[in-house]
């Protein structure tokens, strides 16, 4: 799960270096994730739920599509018509 958190930390650091830091409270408001959960995620104290990570990715403008693997249809399609 750490590999999913690192882009969040990288983006927060990038914003700070660019002179546009975002507080955890603001990130919480933008992502609709509780302040305590944002704090735990940012500080590496929580095995975060994917839905919360996706919300934070969205709030930071990060690509959510990187988080989920494509679902493959395992049932073969029938080529016969009845």
C-alpha positions in Angstrom: 0.0 0.0 0.0 3.0 2.3 0.5 3.5 2.5 -3.2 0.0 4.1 -3.5 0.8 6.6 -0.7 4.1 7.8 -2.2 2.5 9.8 -5.1 0.4 11.6 -2.5 3.5 12.5 -0.5 5.4 13.5 -3.6 2.6 15.8 -4.8 2.3 17.5 -1.4 6.0 18.1 -1.4 5.9 19.4 -5.0 3.1 21.8 -4.1 5.1 23.0 -1.1 8.2 23.6 -3.2 6.1 25.5 -5.7 4.9 27.9 -3.0 1.4 26.5 -3.0 1.4 24.2 0.0 -1.9 22.4 1.0 -2.6 21.7 4.6 -4.0 18.4 5.7 -7.2 20.2 6.7 -7.6 21.5 3.2 -6.8 18.1 1.7 -9.4 16.6 3.9 -12.0 19.2 2.8 -11.1 18.8 -0.9 -11.1 15.0 -0.8 -14.0 14.4 1.6 -11.8 12.2 3.7 -11.8 12.8 7.5 -8.9 14.9 8.9 -7.8 12.1 11.1 -7.7 9.6 8.2 -5.7 12.1 6.0 -3.3 12.6 8.9 -2.8 8.9 9.4 -2.3 8.3 5.6 0.2 11.1 5.3 2.1 9.9 8.4 2.0 6.3 7.3 0.0 5.1 10.3 -2.9 3.6 8.5 -3.5 0.8 6.1 -5.7 3.1 4.0 -8.8 2.0 2.2 -8.5 2.3 -1.5 -11.5 4.5 -1.8 -9.9 7.1 0.5 -6.7 7.0 -1.5 -8.7 7.5 -4.7 -10.5 10.5 -3.2 -7.1 12.1 -2.2 -5.7 11.3 -5.6 -8.7 13.1 -7.2 -8.3 16.1 -4.9 -4.6 16.4 -5.8 -5.3 15.9 -9.5 -3.4 12.6 -9.6 -4.3 9.9 -12.1 -6.7 7.5 -10.4 -6.6 5.1 -13.3 -3.2 4.0 -12.0 -4.7 2.5 -8.9 -7.0 -0.2 -10.2 -6.1 -3.1 -12.5 -8.5 -3.5 -15.5 -11.1 -6.1 -14.9 -10.9 -8.9 -17.4 -14.0 -10.8 -18.3 -13.3 -14.4 -17.5 -16.5 -15.9 -19.0 -16.0 -16.7 -22.7 -18.5 -15.3 -25.1 -20.4 -17.7 -27.1 -20.1 -17.4 -30.9 -23.2 -19.5 -31.5 -26.6 -18.0 -32.0 -29.8 -19.8 -30.9 
